[in-house]
Amino acid sequence: MEISSLFRQGYSKREIAGSLGISKNTLKKYLSDEKSGKLLLILNTAI
């Protein structure tokens, strides 16, 4: 995942959100969902 990779590399949420053209709130939600496993569940059911 590009977002989590950038975050692990030390980029700030503001930098990541700005470079991807999304809001910080969307980024926070994405990172939260990914951490809790919700994103994985959503992606697995979409397949």
Secondary structure, DSSP 8 states (H G I E B T S, - for coil): -HHHHHHHTT--HHHHHHHHT--HHHHHHHHHHHHHTHHHHHHHHH-
